Amino acid sequence: MQVVQTVIPEVLILEPQVYGDERGFFFESFNQQKFEALTGVKADFVQDNHSKSAANVLRGLHYQIQQAQGKLVRVVAGEVFDVAVDLRRQSETFGKWVGAILSAENKRQLWVPPGFAHGFLVLKEGTEFLYKTTDYYAPQHERCIRWDDPEIGIEWPLVGAPVLSAKDQLGIDISKADVFEE
């Protein structure tokens, strides 16, 4: 596995070593010891989630203000533009974002630490997305920031208007959102 730094040092892209031949491919999608050694992150994953989405679905920007979740995310079918937004008020990168293309083809993963909002835009029909999380889903602590907040200024690779859930349509601006104070 190779770790690729992003403009926000805590958000990391992980590129696995893939072994392939005429039969197909094999790669280790997660190894706790290698993950810790290469990233310096000690993460205890407690929940795995799997979603399937149509093209142009935009999910996010989600986070939990308590029971904050770190997420290790990847695509097993299709392709997404995946985004992490720093919500740690004391951070030098507060309100900044990182985006990366994750696909079944490139097999990249993104580490989104606790204290960040997360979202993604589905670029191919029938995309399947996996999340490993460091804390359990707690709907009472879940928050949503507007996907198109001009203060954040995410450059989504949109073709037309995105398809949003009712919850995501109610996302609020970062200036009004609960954020991480420590």
C-alpha positions, 0 to 999 in steps of 0.5 A: 500500500502507498499513502498519498498526501493531500493538501489537508495533511490528515486526509490521506489517499491510500493506493493498494498494491494490486496483483493481477493476471489473466484470471483477474486481480487480488489486493488486500483492502485493509490490514490494521498493522500496515494502515497504522504503520503507513498512516500513523493513525490508530483507528478501531473500526466498528461498523461497515456500511455499503451504499449503491447509488444512481449516477449524479446522486450527491450524498453529504456533507455529513458528520456527527458532532458527537461520536465523531466518525473517522471513515475509510471509504472506497468504491467497489463498482463505479466511480465517485468524486469523494470530498472531506471538509475540515470542521475543526475550528482551531485547524489551519485548514478549517473550512477547506476541502479535499476531493479525490476520484475513487473508483472500482478501477483505481481501487483508491481509498480515502481516510476521512478523520473524525472532525471532518464532513464527508460527501460524494458525487456519483459519477457512474450509474450503479456505483457501490460505495463502502465505508469503514467507520470508527464509531457507530451511527448516531442519528441524534448527533448527525449534521449536514452542511450544504453541498454547495456552500459558497464559503467552502466552494467545492468544485463538484464535477457536476453535469446538471443538478445533483440528485439529493435526499430530503435530508441533504436538501436541508443542509446548512452553511458552515457559518451556521453549523455545529463544528468541532471546537477542540 
